[in-house]
Amino acid sequence: MGFSGAGATERNSKVDGPSVFRPQLGEASVGALAECKRVACRELLLCRMPDLSAPGVTKHVVVMGAGPAGLSAAYELTRHRTPVTVVEKDPMQVGGIARTLEFMGCRFDVGPHRFFSKSAEIEALWTEVLGDEIRSVSRLTRIMYRGKFFDYPIKASNAFLNLGPYETARCLLSYAQARLRPVVDPQSFEDWVSNQFGRRLFEIFFKTYTEKVWGIPTSELSADWAGQRIRGLNLVEVIRNALLPASWRGGGEGAIVKTLVDSFRYPRRGAGQMWEAVAARLAAAGHPVRLGDEVVAVRHANGRVISVVVKDRNGGTLDVLGSEFISTMPIRELIAKLEPAAPSIVRAAADALGYRDFITVNLVVDRANVFPDQWIYVHDPGVKVGRIGNFKNFSAAMVDDSGLTGLGMEYFCFEQDGMWSWPDADLLDLGRRELVALGIVRPEEVKAGMVYRQPKAYPVYDGEYLGHLAVVREWVSRALPNLWLVGRNGMHHYNNQDHSMMTGILVARNIALGANYDPWLVNTDAEYHEEERVGEGSGGDRGAGRQVPQRIAS
Ligand SMILES: Cc1cc2nc3c(=O)[nH]c(=O)nc-3n(C[C@H](O)[C@H](O)[C@H](O)COP(=O)(O)OP(=O)(O)OC[C@H]3O[C@@H](n4cnc5c(N)ncnc54)[C@H](O)[C@@H]3O)c2cc1C
C-alpha cells in the first residue's frame, strides 16, 4: 500500500547522506559532547552524562515527553537495546493527553480515548502490553440536537425520522443542489463538506460541533482536515449503508465499507493504563521515566543538538546529554527553547502555529445508569459543552462504586479565552447547569466534580499552517539532523494515539537500526480514522493501512 503526500520528502531526500542518520557517534557528536560537557560543567548544577565511552555504547537517546509518541519511541528503542532517557514535565503521571485521571473512585480520560487502529502492529502492541486488561467495546454514540438523539455514525433513516418531513425535504434539496453545482476546488471545510452532504445537512451535523471544537468558522478551516477525517463518506454512501444489506454495498473494487467502526478496544481502567504499563516496562528495563523534568532549553552546537536542559521538580537544573533527541513537545515550544535561537524566520513560523485548548469538567453523578452511550456529541448551539463522555460505558472498572457514574463534559476554548481562567467552581457550576438543561440529570444528582485543563489539545489547521510547518521542518532536518519531531503536537499533525505511536516507533527504528522511515508520511493520506475497507488485508504492511509508510527505495 503506497504512501504519498505533499511535502513528505524533506528528510528522506537526504537519507542517503551522512548528515541524517548517525547510528554511530561521529566526530561531530564527540566534538559537540565535549563542548556540552564544558558548558554544562561550568553553568549547571549537575551534569549527567551517559557513559558513551563504555564498550558497545554508541548512542543515547533523549525523549522529550512521556505521551503515547514518546513512550512508544522509548519502548521500541529498548527493544533494540538502545539506551534512552525519557523526560516528562508532569510530576505525577505519564500518558500526555491520553492519561486517565482519578477522582472520588471515578476515572476520567482527557476526553474519551478509544483504541482503534488500522495498523495490525499497533493493535498487537496494545495487546502485548495490556493482555486481558484491554477489552472490546461495542460502540454506542449519538448526537444530541434540539433534544433528540441522532445515531452517530449518521444513519439516513434515523436522521430523517428525527428531522421530520419538512427538514428532510430541505436536506435532500440542498444535497441535489450540491451535486448539480458543487463548489469547484473547495478550499474550506464548509465547502468541502457541503459538496459531500449538501448545505443543510452540513449546518445540522457538522457546522455547530466543528465550530465548538475549533472556535473557528468552518469557512476558515482548511479542507485538508475534512479530507483526512471524513474522506470517502458522502450522503449517497450513508444512505446506501443504511438501506442495503452489507453484501450489496460493494465499492468499485468490491470493498465493503465498515463505515465508522462499531467496536473498538479500551483498557479496563482507562486509556492511561496503557501508558502507565509502558512506563513500568521501561522502568523494569532500567529506563524509568523522569517525571517532573521539564525541558527548558534545547542546546545545540556544530549542527547537532547536544543536550536538553531540564528543570526538575525541586527547581534544580540538569543537563541531559545524548546523541539523538526525540521531541514530542509542541513545535512552537520546542523552537522557542533552542539555544542558540533558531533563525528568526523559523521562530516566526513556529510562533504562527495555532492550537486549540480543552477543559474537561468531570462530574460524579449519583445514579447508576445515566445514558447508555460511551459519549454524546452535543450539537445544540444553546450550550457550550461539545461532548459528554460516560466512562463506565467504556469499562465497568472506571468506577469503584457501581451506583455512581462519571461524566466528562468537554469544553473547547483558547488559553486566551476568558473561560480558560474561570475559577474551577464556575466551571463546575456550568457543567452541572448544562447537564440539567439538556435533561440528562437532576441538579441534586451531581455529587462533586473536578476540572482538568489541557493546553494545546488540538493543533489547528488554518490556511497557513502547512507553509509554517514546512519552514520549521526544512530547517530542523537540515540544521539539526539529530533532532526528530514526532507525535501530535510534536509534528503539528492531527494524530490519534496510533499515529502518534507509529511516528515514535519509526523514528526509534531509524535511530536504532539506521532505517529510512519517514514519520511525516504517517497519517498523511489516511482514510477517516474510523473507516476500514474490508479486503485491504489484515497483516504485514497492507494491514498496517496507510499509517505505516513504505520504506523509501534506496
Ligand atoms: C479530546 C481528545 C480525544 C482524543 N481521543 C482519542 C481517541 O479516541 N483515540 C485515539 O487514539 N486518540 C485520541 N486522541 C489523540 C491522542 O490523545 C493523541 O494522539 C496522543 O495523546 C498524542 O500523543 P503525543 O505523545 O504525541 O502527545 P501528548 O499526549 O501531548 O504527550 C506529550 C507529552 O510531552 C510532555 N511535555 C510537553 N512539554 C514538555 C516539556 N517542556 N518538557 C517535558 N515534557 C513535556 C507533556 O506533558 C506530555 O506528557 C484524542 C485527543 C483529544 C484532545
The ligand as an SDF file (V2000), in Angstrom:
LIG
                    3D

 53 58  0  0  0  0  0  0  0  0999 V2000
  -10.2800   15.2470   23.3700 C   0  0  0  0  0  0  0  0  0  0  0  0
   -9.3620   14.2630   22.7220 C   0  0  0  0  0  0  0  0  0  0  0  0
   -9.8300   12.9990   22.4280 C   0  0  0  0  0  0  0  0  0  0  0  0
   -8.9820   12.0700   21.8250 C   0  0  0  0  0  0  0  0  0  0  0  0
   -9.4810   10.8390   21.5340 N   0  0  0  0  0  0  0  0  0  0  0  0
   -8.6870    9.9040   21.0100 C   0  0  0  0  0  0  0  0  0  0  0  0
   -9.1730    8.5970   20.7660 C   0  0  0  0  0  0  0  0  0  0  0  0
  -10.3510    8.3010   20.9900 O   0  0  0  0  0  0  0  0  0  0  0  0
   -8.3270    7.6750   20.2780 N   0  0  0  0  0  0  0  0  0  0  0  0
   -7.0280    7.9720   19.9930 C   0  0  0  0  0  0  0  0  0  0  0  0
   -6.2870    7.0840   19.5720 O   0  0  0  0  0  0  0  0  0  0  0  0
   -6.5370    9.2320   20.1740 N   0  0  0  0  0  0  0  0  0  0  0  0
   -7.3300   10.1980   20.6790 C   0  0  0  0  0  0  0  0  0  0  0  0
   -6.8440   11.4620   20.8990 N   0  0  0  0  0  0  0  0  0  0  0  0
   -5.4750   11.7970   20.4540 C   0  0  0  0  0  0  0  0  0  0  0  0
   -4.3880   11.3980   21.4390 C   0  0  0  0  0  0  0  0  0  0  0  0
   -4.6300   11.9940   22.6960 O   0  0  0  0  0  0  0  0  0  0  0  0
   -3.0520   11.8880   20.9170 C   0  0  0  0  0  0  0  0  0  0  0  0
   -2.8040   11.4110   19.6200 O   0  0  0  0  0  0  0  0  0  0  0  0
   -1.8780   11.4550   21.7470 C   0  0  0  0  0  0  0  0  0  0  0  0
   -2.0380   11.7010   23.1060 O   0  0  0  0  0  0  0  0  0  0  0  0
   -0.6430   12.2230   21.2840 C   0  0  0  0  0  0  0  0  0  0  0  0
    0.4720   11.6800   21.8850 O   0  0  0  0  0  0  0  0  0  0  0  0
    1.8240   12.5070   21.9440 P   0  0  0  0  0  0  0  0  0  0  0  0
    2.7780   11.7000   22.7250 O   0  0  0  0  0  0  0  0  0  0  0  0
    2.2060   12.9220   20.5720 O   0  0  0  0  0  0  0  0  0  0  0  0
    1.4620   13.8680   22.6840 O   0  0  0  0  0  0  0  0  0  0  0  0
    0.9170   14.1770   24.1340 P   0  0  0  0  0  0  0  0  0  0  0  0
   -0.1000   13.1980   24.5350 O   0  0  0  0  0  0  0  0  0  0  0  0
    0.5540   15.6190   24.0920 O   0  0  0  0  0  0  0  0  0  0  0  0
    2.1890   13.9800   25.0680 O   0  0  0  0  0  0  0  0  0  0  0  0
    3.2410   14.9130   25.0680 C   0  0  0  0  0  0  0  0  0  0  0  0
    3.9330   14.8340   26.4110 C   0  0  0  0  0  0  0  0  0  0  0  0
    5.0200   15.7510   26.4040 O   0  0  0  0  0  0  0  0  0  0  0  0
    5.0770   16.3870   27.6610 C   0  0  0  0  0  0  0  0  0  0  0  0
    5.7860   17.6650   27.5290 N   0  0  0  0  0  0  0  0  0  0  0  0
    5.3610   18.7760   26.8800 C   0  0  0  0  0  0  0  0  0  0  0  0
    6.2580   19.7590   27.0210 N   0  0  0  0  0  0  0  0  0  0  0  0
    7.2740   19.2630   27.7500 C   0  0  0  0  0  0  0  0  0  0  0  0
    8.4850   19.8000   28.2400 C   0  0  0  0  0  0  0  0  0  0  0  0
    8.8340   21.0710   28.0010 N   0  0  0  0  0  0  0  0  0  0  0  0
    9.2970   19.0060   28.9700 N   0  0  0  0  0  0  0  0  0  0  0  0
    8.9650   17.7070   29.2250 C   0  0  0  0  0  0  0  0  0  0  0  0
    7.8110   17.1570   28.8130 N   0  0  0  0  0  0  0  0  0  0  0  0
    6.9840   17.9240   28.0710 C   0  0  0  0  0  0  0  0  0  0  0  0
    3.6110   16.5680   28.0380 C   0  0  0  0  0  0  0  0  0  0  0  0
    3.4600   16.7890   29.4350 O   0  0  0  0  0  0  0  0  0  0  0  0
    3.0230   15.2500   27.5720 C   0  0  0  0  0  0  0  0  0  0  0  0
    3.0540   14.2620   28.5700 O   0  0  0  0  0  0  0  0  0  0  0  0
   -7.6530   12.4250   21.4820 C   0  0  0  0  0  0  0  0  0  0  0  0
   -7.1900   13.6960   21.7930 C   0  0  0  0  0  0  0  0  0  0  0  0
   -8.0270   14.6170   22.3820 C   0  0  0  0  0  0  0  0  0  0  0  0
   -7.5380   16.0040   22.6830 C   0  0  0  0  0  0  0  0  0  0  0  0
  1  2  1  0
  2  3  1  0
  2 52  2  0
  3  4  2  0
  4  5  1  0
  4 50  1  0
  5  6  2  0
  6  7  1  0
  6 13  1  0
  7  8  2  0
  7  9  1  0
  9 10  1  0
 10 11  2  0
 10 12  1  0
 12 13  2  0
 13 14  1  0
 14 15  1  0
 14 50  1  0
 15 16  1  0
 16 17  1  0
 16 18  1  0
 18 19  1  0
 18 20  1  0
 20 21  1  0
 20 22  1  0
 22 23  1  0
 23 24  1  0
 24 25  2  0
 24 26  1  0
 24 27  1  0
 27 28  1  0
 28 29  2  0
 28 30  1  0
 28 31  1  0
 31 32  1  0
 32 33  1  0
 33 34  1  0
 33 48  1  0
 34 35  1  0
 35 36  1  0
 35 46  1  0
 36 37  1  0
 36 45  1  0
 37 38  2  0
 38 39  1  0
 39 40  1  0
 39 45  2  0
 40 41  1  0
 40 42  2  0
 42 43  1  0
 43 44  2  0
 44 45  1  0
 46 47  1  0
 46 48  1  0
 48 49  1  0
 50 51  2  0
 51 52  1  0
 52 53  1  0
M  END
$$$$
